[in-house]
Amino acid sequence: MVAGFATWWPLGLAVLALWKGGRLAGSRGGFGMPGQPAAVTGNTAFDAHRAAVLQRLAVERRALDDQQREFGAFLDQLKRARDREEFDRFMQGRGPAGT
């Protein structure tokens, strides 16, 4: 198989591209596949429950993303304060007017 791929590499790349695209893998859009429509089961109660759970998870995801941004800003603020403190300590150790 490896020797065939090495000999006919353009065909091998085409097969890999089709396989990755899902055309040969037989994959269907489903749970956990962002950007692809969710499969409908035919059971309206389950589909409604699933839609509600996915909506709740999307809201939680946005809240977690907001918390992550806030924490990143907090860490940046701590780093700036630490850097300022270290710089001030350095300047005090240098003596008056750069001597």
MMTF fields as JSON, N, C-alpha, C and O atoms, coordinates in Angstrom:
{
  "mmtfVersion": "1.0.0",
  "mmtfProducer": "UNKNOWN",
  "numBonds": 395,
  "numAtoms": 396,
  "numGroups": 99,
  "numChains": 1,
  "numModels": 1,
  "chainsPerModel": [1],
  "groupsPerChain": [99],
  "chainIdList": ["A"],
  "bondAtomList": [4, 2, 8, 6, 12, 10, 16, 14, 20, 18, 24, 22, 28, 26, 32, 30, 36, 34, 40, 38, 44, 42, 48, 46, 52, 50, 56, 54, 60, 58, 64, 62, 68, 66, 72, 70, 76, 74, 80, 78, 84, 82, 88, 86, 92, 90, 96, 94, 100, 98, 104, 102, 108, 106, 112, 110, 116, 114, 120, 118, 124, 122, 128, 126, 132, 130, 136, 134, 140, 138, 144, 142, 148, 146, 152, 150, 156, 154, 160, 158, 164, 162, 168, 166, 172, 170, 176, 174, 180, 178, 184, 182, 188, 186, 192, 190, 196, 194, 200, 198, 204, 202, 208, 206, 212, 210, 216, 214, 220, 218, 224, 222, 228, 226, 232, 230, 236, 234, 240, 238, 244, 242, 248, 246, 252, 250, 256, 254, 260, 258, 264, 262, 268, 266, 272, 270, 276, 274, 280, 278, 284, 282, 288, 286, 292, 290, 296, 294, 300, 298, 304, 302, 308, 306, 312, 310, 316, 314, 320, 318, 324, 322, 328, 326, 332, 330, 336, 334, 340, 338, 344, 342, 348, 346, 352, 350, 356, 354, 360, 358, 364, 362, 368, 366, 372, 370, 376, 374, 380, 378, 384, 382, 388, 386, 392, 390],
  "bondOrderList": [1, 1, 1, 1, 1, 1, 1, 1, 1, 1, 1, 1, 1, 1, 1, 1, 1, 1, 1, 1, 1, 1, 1, 1, 1, 1, 1, 1, 1, 1, 1, 1, 1, 1, 1, 1, 1, 1, 1, 1, 1, 1, 1, 1, 1, 1, 1, 1, 1, 1, 1, 1, 1, 1, 1, 1, 1, 1, 1, 1, 1, 1, 1, 1, 1, 1, 1, 1, 1, 1, 1, 1, 1, 1, 1, 1, 1, 1, 1, 1, 1, 1, 1, 1, 1, 1, 1, 1, 1, 1, 1, 1, 1, 1, 1, 1, 1, 1],
  "groupList": [{"groupName": "MET", "atomNameList": ["N", "CA", "C", "O"], "elementList": ["N", "C", "C", "O"], "formalChargeList": [0, 0, 0, 0], "bondAtomList": [1, 0, 2, 1, 3, 2], "bondOrderList": [1, 1, 2], "singleLetterCode": "M", "chemCompType": "L-PEPTIDE LINKING"}, {"groupName": "VAL", "atomNameList": ["N", "CA", "C", "O"], "elementList": ["N", "C", "C", "O"], "formalChargeList": [0, 0, 0, 0], "bondAtomList": [1, 0, 2, 1, 3, 2], "bondOrderList": [1, 1, 2], "singleLetterCode": "V", "chemCompType": "L-PEPTIDE LINKING"}, {"groupName": "ALA", "atomNameList": ["N", "CA", "C", "O"], "elementList": ["N", "C", "C", "O"], "formalChargeList": [0, 0, 0, 0], "bondAtomList": [1, 0, 2, 1, 3, 2], "bondOrderList": [1, 1, 2], "singleLetterCode": "A", "chemCompType": "L-PEPTIDE LINKING"}, {"groupName": "GLY", "atomNameList": ["N", "CA", "C", "O"], "elementList": ["N", "C", "C", "O"], "formalChargeList": [0, 0, 0, 0], "bondAtomList": [1, 0, 2, 1, 3, 2], "bondOrderList": [1, 1, 2], "singleLetterCode": "G", "chemCompType": "PEPTIDE LINKING"}, {"groupName": "PHE", "atomNameList": ["N", "CA", "C", "O"], "elementList": ["N", "C", "C", "O"], "formalChargeList": [0, 0, 0, 0], "bondAtomList": [1, 0, 2, 1, 3, 2], "bondOrderList": [1, 1, 2], "singleLetterCode": "F", "chemCompType": "L-PEPTIDE LINKING"}, {"groupName": "THR", "atomNameList": ["N", "CA", "C", "O"], "elementList": ["N", "C", "C", "O"], "formalChargeList": [0, 0, 0, 0], "bondAtomList": [1, 0, 2, 1, 3, 2], "bondOrderList": [1, 1, 2], "singleLetterCode": "T", "chemCompType": "L-PEPTIDE LINKING"}, {"groupName": "TRP", "atomNameList": ["N", "CA", "C", "O"], "elementList": ["N", "C", "C", "O"], "formalChargeList": [0, 0, 0, 0], "bondAtomList": [1, 0, 2, 1, 3, 2], "bondOrderList": [1, 1, 2], "singleLetterCode": "W", "chemCompType": "L-PEPTIDE LINKING"}, {"groupName": "PRO", "atomNameList": ["N", "CA", "C", "O"], "elementList": ["N", "C", "C", "O"], "formalChargeList": [0, 0, 0, 0], "bondAtomList": [1, 0, 2, 1, 3, 2], "bondOrderList": [1, 1, 2], "singleLetterCode": "P", "chemCompType": "L-PEPTIDE LINKING"}, {"groupName": "LEU", "atomNameList": ["N", "CA", "C", "O"], "elementList": ["N", "C", "C", "O"], "formalChargeList": [0, 0, 0, 0], "bondAtomList": [1, 0, 2, 1, 3, 2], "bondOrderList": [1, 1, 2], "singleLetterCode": "L", "chemCompType": "L-PEPTIDE LINKING"}, {"groupName": "LYS", "atomNameList": ["N", "CA", "C", "O"], "elementList": ["N", "C", "C", "O"], "formalChargeList": [0, 0, 0, 0], "bondAtomList": [1, 0, 2, 1, 3, 2], "bondOrderList": [1, 1, 2], "singleLetterCode": "K", "chemCompType": "L-PEPTIDE LINKING"}, {"groupName": "ARG", "atomNameList": ["N", "CA", "C", "O"], "elementList": ["N", "C", "C", "O"], "formalChargeList": [0, 0, 0, 0], "bondAtomList": [1, 0, 2, 1, 3, 2], "bondOrderList": [1, 1, 2], "singleLetterCode": "R", "chemCompType": "L-PEPTIDE LINKING"}, {"groupName": "SER", "atomNameList": ["N", "CA", "C", "O"], "elementList": ["N", "C", "C", "O"], "formalChargeList": [0, 0, 0, 0], "bondAtomList": [1, 0, 2, 1, 3, 2], "bondOrderList": [1, 1, 2], "singleLetterCode": "S", "chemCompType": "L-PEPTIDE LINKING"}, {"groupName": "GLN", "atomNameList": ["N", "CA", "C", "O"], "elementList": ["N", "C", "C", "O"], "formalChargeList": [0, 0, 0, 0], "bondAtomList": [1, 0, 2, 1, 3, 2], "bondOrderList": [1, 1, 2], "singleLetterCode": "Q", "chemCompType": "L-PEPTIDE LINKING"}, {"groupName": "ASN", "atomNameList": ["N", "CA", "C", "O"], "elementList": ["N", "C", "C", "O"], "formalChargeList": [0, 0, 0, 0], "bondAtomList": [1, 0, 2, 1, 3, 2], "bondOrderList": [1, 1, 2], "singleLetterCode": "N", "chemCompType": "L-PEPTIDE LINKING"}, {"groupName": "ASP", "atomNameList": ["N", "CA", "C", "O"], "elementList": ["N", "C", "C", "O"], "formalChargeList": [0, 0, 0, 0], "bondAtomList": [1, 0, 2, 1, 3, 2], "bondOrderList": [1, 1, 2], "singleLetterCode": "D", "chemCompType": "L-PEPTIDE LINKING"}, {"groupName": "HIS", "atomNameList": ["N", "CA", "C", "O"], "elementList": ["N", "C", "C", "O"], "formalChargeList": [0, 0, 0, 0], "bondAtomList": [1, 0, 2, 1, 3, 2], "bondOrderList": [1, 1, 2], "singleLetterCode": "H", "chemCompType": "L-PEPTIDE LINKING"}, {"groupName": "GLU", "atomNameList": ["N", "CA", "C", "O"], "elementList": ["N", "C", "C", "O"], "formalChargeList": [0, 0, 0, 0], "bondAtomList": [1, 0, 2, 1, 3, 2], "bondOrderList": [1, 1, 2], "singleLetterCode": "E", "chemCompType": "L-PEPTIDE LINKING"}],
  "groupTypeList": [0, 1, 2, 3, 4, 2, 5, 6, 6, 7, 8, 3, 8, 2, 1, 8, 2, 8, 6, 9, 3, 3, 10, 8, 2, 3, 11, 10, 3, 3, 4, 3, 0, 7, 3, 12, 7, 2, 2, 1, 5, 3, 13, 5, 2, 4, 14, 2, 15, 10, 2, 2, 1, 8, 12, 10, 8, 2, 1, 16, 10, 10, 2, 8, 14, 14, 12, 12, 10, 16, 4, 3, 2, 4, 8, 14, 12, 8, 9, 10, 2, 10, 14, 10, 16, 16, 4, 14, 10, 4, 0, 12, 3, 10, 3, 7, 2, 3, 5],
  "groupIdList": [1, 2, 3, 4, 5, 6, 7, 8, 9, 10, 11, 12, 13, 14, 15, 16, 17, 18, 19, 20, 21, 22, 23, 24, 25, 26, 27, 28, 29, 30, 31, 32, 33, 34, 35, 36, 37, 38, 39, 40, 41, 42, 43, 44, 45, 46, 47, 48, 49, 50, 51, 52, 53, 54, 55, 56, 57, 58, 59, 60, 61, 62, 63, 64, 65, 66, 67, 68, 69, 70, 71, 72, 73, 74, 75, 76, 77, 78, 79, 80, 81, 82, 83, 84, 85, 86, 87, 88, 89, 90, 91, 92, 93, 94, 95, 96, 97, 98, 99],
  "secStructList": [7, 2, 2, 2, 2, 2, 2, 6, 2, 2, 2, 2, 2, 2, 2, 2, 2, 2, 2, 2, 2, 6, 6, 6, 6, 6, 7, 7, 7, 7, 6, 6, 7, 6, 6, 1, 7, 7, 7, 7, 7, 1, 7, 2, 2, 2, 2, 2, 2, 2, 2, 2, 2, 2, 2, 2, 2, 2, 2, 2, 2, 2, 2, 2, 2, 2, 2, 2, 2, 2, 2, 2, 2, 2, 2, 2, 2, 2, 2, 2, 2, 2, 2, 2, 2, 2, 2, 2, 2, 2, 2, 2, 2, 2, 7, 4, 4, 4, 7],
  "xCoordList": [0.821, 0.0, 0.873, 0.595, 1.917, 2.803, 3.521, 3.667, 3.973, 4.652, 3.694, 4.092, 2.443, 1.443, 1.189, 1.041, 1.139, 0.941, 2.133, 1.967, 3.347, 4.551, 4.587, 5.028, 4.122, 4.144, 3.04, 3.277, 1.859, 0.702, 0.239, -0.938, 1.138, 0.829, -0.293, -1.037, -0.458, -1.587, -2.941, -3.853, -3.05, -4.291, -4.473, -5.585, -3.387, -3.454, -3.891, -4.683, -3.375, -3.785, -5.256, -5.963, -5.714, -7.127, -8.009, -9.036, -7.612, -8.38, -8.383, -9.42, -7.245, -7.191, -8.079, -8.754, -8.075, -8.908, -10.387, -11.157, -10.782, -12.178, -12.535, -13.625, -11.617, -11.858, -11.995, -12.894, -11.099, -11.149, -12.421, -13.001, -12.846, -14.067, -15.325, -16.398, -15.214, -16.346, -17.089, -18.039, -16.693, -17.419, -17.206, -18.128, -16.001, -15.733, -15.863, -15.989, -15.833, -15.884, -17.301, -17.497, -18.285, -19.662, -20.12, -21.076, -19.447, -19.802, -21.009, -21.205, -21.805, -22.955, -22.719, -22.001, -23.325, -23.258, -23.971, -25.069, -23.362, -24.002, -23.532, -22.983, -23.748, -23.408, -21.919, -21.11, -21.557, -20.158, -19.474, -18.253, -20.229, -19.654, -20.068, -21.131, -19.252, -19.638, -19.813, -19.05, -20.82, -21.044, -21.839, -22.158, -22.162, -22.948, -24.305, -24.393, -25.362, -26.688, -26.82, -26.238, -27.587, -27.805, -28.797, -29.719, -28.604, -29.504, -30.829, -30.849, -31.916, -33.241, -33.594, -33.446, -34.066, -34.367, -35.764, -36.033, -36.65, -38.033, -38.91, -40.135, -38.317, -39.053, -39.046, -38.016, -40.205, -40.259, -39.905, -39.287, -40.289, -39.973, -38.469, -37.914, -37.808, -36.358, -35.66, -34.711, -36.124, -35.508, -35.641, -34.707, -36.801, -36.993, -36.078, -35.474, -35.977, -35.088, -33.642, -32.911, -33.247, -31.874, -31.583, -30.522, -32.528, -32.343, -32.213, -31.391, -33.022, -32.954, -31.617, -31.022, -31.147, -29.86, -28.726, -27.828, -28.754, -27.698, -27.718, -26.663, -28.907, -29.013, -28.423, -27.686, -28.75, -28.208, -26.69, -26.003, -26.17, -24.72, -24.067, -22.973, -24.725, -24.177, -24.103, -23.133, -25.133, -25.128, -24.003, -23.288, -23.847, -22.766, -21.407, -20.485, -21.279, -20.006, -19.662, -18.516, -20.668, -20.414, -20.009, -19.121, -20.657, -20.307, -18.88, -18.134, -18.498, -17.123, -16.116, -15.043, -16.456, -15.567, -15.387, -14.283, -16.486, -16.393, -15.506, -14.677, -15.678, -14.851, -13.383, -12.503, -13.124, -11.739, -11.118, -9.965, -11.875, -11.372, -11.103, -10.075, -12.043, -11.865, -10.637, -9.876, -10.446, -9.288, -7.998, -7.001, -8.004, -6.828, -6.489, -5.32, -7.524, -7.3, -6.755, -5.879, -7.268, -6.779, -5.306, -4.515, -4.933, -3.532, -2.637, -1.521, -3.124, -2.351, -2.14, -1.054, -3.189, -3.081, -2.068, -1.266, -2.101, -1.124, 0.296, 1.209, 0.485, 1.818, 2.318, 3.48, 1.431, 1.836, 2.217, 3.204, 1.446, 1.75, 3.076, 3.877, 3.311, 4.573, 5.744, 6.788, 5.569, 6.631, 6.929, 8.089, 5.868, 6.054, 6.81, 7.713, 6.446, 7.114, 8.592, 9.45, 8.89, 10.284, 11.072, 12.228, 10.442, 11.125, 11.393, 12.485, 10.395, 10.587, 11.697, 12.5, 11.754, 12.818, 14.176, 15.151, 14.239, 15.481, 15.916, 17.086, 14.968, 15.307, 15.765, 16.66, 15.175, 15.602, 17.008, 17.769, 17.358, 18.682, 19.774, 20.951, 19.411, 20.405, 20.983, 22.108, 20.275, 20.771, 20.19, 19.374, 20.61, 20.034, 20.525, 21.717, 19.603, 19.851, 20.835, 21.746, 20.684, 21.465, 22.927, 23.742, 23.293, 24.712, 25.084, 26.238],
  "yCoordList": [-1.181, 0.0, 1.256, 2.201, 1.274, 2.434, 2.611, 3.733, 1.495, 1.579, 2.092, 2.87, 1.666, 2.159, 3.643, 4.377, 4.084, 5.511, 6.316, 7.404, 5.777, 6.479, 6.556, 7.56, 5.496, 5.474, 6.347, 7.104, 6.249, 6.974, 8.019, 8.047, 8.866, 9.806, 10.792, 11.168, 11.236, 12.148, 11.481, 12.099, 10.217, 9.492, 9.291, 9.409, 8.988, 8.82, 10.093, 10.046, 11.235, 12.508, 12.793, 13.305, 12.458, 12.659, 11.79, 12.252, 10.538, 9.645, 10.174, 10.15, 10.648, 11.201, 12.436, 12.618, 13.284, 14.486, 14.114, 14.702, 13.146, 12.711, 12.065, 12.279, 11.28, 10.591, 11.593, 11.471, 12.587, 13.611, 14.437, 14.854, 14.669, 15.435, 14.69, 15.289, 13.402, 12.628, 11.917, 11.185, 12.104, 11.476, 9.97, 9.219, 9.521, 8.091, 7.463, 6.244, 8.268, 7.728, 7.349, 6.625, 7.83, 7.524, 8.262, 7.846, 9.351, 10.079, 10.957, 11.486, 11.09, 11.967, 13.095, 12.936, 14.234, 15.315, 14.869, 14.316, 15.101, 14.646, 15.425, 16.52, 14.858, 15.51, 15.778, 14.899, 16.979, 17.319, 17.735, 17.883, 17.926, 18.338, 19.783, 20.021, 20.749, 22.14, 22.49, 22.044, 23.289, 23.757, 22.793, 23.112, 21.63, 20.677, 20.519, 20.55, 20.348, 20.233, 18.955, 17.921, 19.052, 17.895, 16.948, 17.382, 15.676, 14.676, 14.709, 14.874, 14.555, 14.512, 13.052, 12.219, 12.747, 11.354, 10.946, 9.757, 11.9, 11.572, 11.596, 11.628, 11.582, 11.668, 13.13, 13.66, 13.778, 15.219, 15.576, 16.612, 14.733, 15.03, 14.995, 15.881, 13.979, 13.891, 15.02, 15.611, 15.324, 16.408, 17.739, 18.541, 17.987, 19.222, 19.241, 20.267, 18.106, 18.008, 18.254, 18.993, 17.637, 17.787, 19.239, 19.768, 19.88, 21.287, 22.158, 23.074, 21.875, 22.66, 22.46, 23.418, 21.221, 20.939, 21.597, 22.184, 21.509, 22.137, 23.652, 24.286, 24.237, 25.68, 26.049, 27.029, 25.258, 25.52, 25.405, 26.219, 24.402, 24.234, 25.397, 25.829, 25.901, 27.047, 28.274, 29.03, 28.466, 29.594, 29.421, 30.375, 28.198, 27.936, 28.145, 28.656, 27.755, 27.928, 29.411, 29.812, 30.219, 31.662, 32.232, 33.081, 31.768, 32.244, 31.84, 32.634, 30.616, 30.175, 30.978, 31.32, 31.279, 32.095, 33.484, 34.028, 34.055, 35.364, 35.291, 36.173, 34.242, 34.08, 33.915, 34.439, 33.195, 32.997, 34.326, 34.606, 35.141, 36.46, 37.331, 38.003, 37.316, 38.111, 37.652, 38.476, 36.346, 35.826, 36.192, 36.516, 36.145, 36.556, 38.019, 38.377, 38.868, 40.285, 40.46, 41.294, 39.678, 39.727, 39.334, 39.992, 38.261, 37.836, 38.895, 39.127, 39.537, 40.614, 41.765, 42.339, 42.096, 43.169, 42.799, 43.638, 41.548, 41.104, 41.186, 41.61, 40.781, 40.82, 42.257, 42.542, 43.165, 44.574, 45.121, 45.846, 44.781, 45.258, 44.683, 45.393, 43.398, 42.767, 43.402, 43.679, 43.63, 44.262, 45.669, 46.067, 46.421, 47.787, 47.74, 48.545, 46.804, 46.678, 46.327, 46.905, 45.398, 45.016, 46.178, 46.402, 46.916, 48.059, 49.138, 49.704, 49.421, 50.431, 50.015, 50.851, 48.727, 48.224, 48.398, 48.777, 48.124, 48.299, 49.764, 50.073, 50.652, 52.076, 52.581, 53.423, 52.089, 52.502, 52.003, 52.68, 50.84, 50.273, 50.956, 50.832, 51.672, 52.328, 53.577, 53.964, 54.187, 55.417, 56.627, 56.487, 57.816, 59.047, 59.318, 59.218, 59.655, 60.152, 59.311, 59.861, 58.001, 57.13, 57.01, 56.804, 57.132, 56.989, 55.567, 55.275],
  "zCoordList": [0.0, 0.0, 0.0, -0.738, 0.815, 0.868, -0.462, -0.949, -1.055, -2.353, -3.419, -4.286, -3.364, -4.315, -4.135, -5.111, -2.887, -2.622, -3.117, -3.669, -2.918, -3.367, -4.885, -5.444, -5.563, -7.025, -7.607, -8.548, -7.061, -7.582, -6.567, -6.205, -6.113, -5.046, -5.385, -4.479, -6.655, -6.904, -6.632, -6.083, -7.025, -6.763, -5.256, -4.742, -4.558, -3.112, -2.407, -1.466, -2.861, -2.262, -2.527, -1.66, -3.734, -4.051, -3.157, -2.658, -2.955, -2.085, -0.654, 0.009, -0.173, 1.185, 1.316, 2.329, 0.284, 0.323, 0.36, 1.12, -0.453, -0.435, 0.897, 1.427, 1.429, 2.688, 3.829, 4.662, 3.868, 4.91, 4.789, 5.792, 3.557, 3.341, 3.75, 3.83, 4.009, 4.47, 3.364, 3.643, 2.125, 1.028, 1.006, 0.686, 1.341, 1.331, 2.706, 2.819, 3.742, 5.098, 5.499, 6.475, 4.758, 5.107, 6.352, 7.007, 6.681, 7.893, 7.631, 6.537, 8.67, 8.597, 9.575, 10.563, 9.296, 10.263, 11.517, 11.45, 12.645, 13.868, 15.058, 14.934, 16.194, 17.451, 17.522, 17.227, 17.909, 18.064, 16.777, 16.75, 15.719, 14.444, 14.186, 13.614, 14.594, 14.425, 12.956, 12.099, 12.684, 11.333, 10.473, 9.327, 10.995, 10.231, 10.906, 12.133, 10.116, 10.717, 11.538, 11.21, 12.597, 13.462, 12.801, 12.109, 13.015, 12.458, 13.212, 14.432, 12.499, 13.1, 13.327, 12.433, 14.539, 14.873, 14.446, 14.278, 14.27, 13.958, 15.197, 15.079, 16.378, 17.631, 18.051, 18.467, 17.939, 18.185, 19.623, 19.867, 20.575, 21.976, 22.198, 22.849, 21.661, 21.823, 21.078, 21.594, 19.866, 19.098, 19.829, 19.826, 20.458, 21.221, 22.44, 22.753, 23.126, 24.294, 23.877, 24.536, 22.794, 22.305, 21.938, 22.268, 21.256, 20.885, 22.131, 22.164, 23.161, 24.396, 25.1, 25.593, 25.149, 25.799, 25.029, 25.634, 23.705, 22.902, 23.059, 23.085, 23.165, 23.382, 24.741, 24.858, 25.774, 27.117, 27.12, 27.737, 26.435, 26.354, 25.613, 25.977, 24.585, 23.855, 24.761, 24.712, 25.589, 26.53, 27.545, 27.853, 28.067, 29.021, 28.371, 29.007, 27.115, 26.403, 26.271, 26.474, 25.928, 25.825, 27.181, 27.254, 28.263, 29.605, 29.958, 30.531, 29.621, 29.885, 29.064, 29.56, 27.816, 26.988, 27.598, 27.606, 28.112, 28.767, 30.007, 30.231, 30.812, 32.006, 31.637, 32.32, 30.568, 30.138, 29.71, 30.039, 28.981, 28.587, 29.81, 29.888, 30.773, 31.991, 32.771, 33.279, 32.864, 33.589, 32.865, 33.51, 31.547, 30.78, 31.03, 31.171, 31.083, 31.373, 32.787, 33.016, 33.735, 35.11, 35.172, 35.849, 34.466, 34.453, 33.815, 34.278, 32.757, 32.134, 33.111, 33.183, 33.861, 34.846, 35.931, 36.341, 36.396, 37.396, 36.859, 37.569, 35.613, 35.016, 34.897, 35.186, 34.469, 34.374, 35.745, 35.868, 36.775, 38.129, 38.616, 39.224, 38.351, 38.753, 38.0, 38.591, 36.707, 35.925, 36.438, 36.538, 36.763, 37.273, 38.598, 38.827, 39.468, 40.766, 40.586, 41.253, 39.701, 39.457, 38.863, 39.224, 37.948, 37.347, 38.395, 38.443, 39.234, 40.283, 41.24, 41.655, 41.597, 42.459, 41.781, 42.43, 40.493, 39.739, 39.75, 39.978, 39.503, 39.453, 40.822, 40.893, 41.898, 43.234, 43.535, 44.225, 43.031, 43.273, 42.473, 42.81, 41.423, 40.576, 41.223, 40.908, 42.08, 42.685, 41.976, 41.064, 42.395, 41.83, 40.411, 40.121, 39.551, 38.182, 37.395, 36.775, 37.401, 36.524, 36.859, 35.959, 38.119, 38.478, 38.718, 39.029]
}
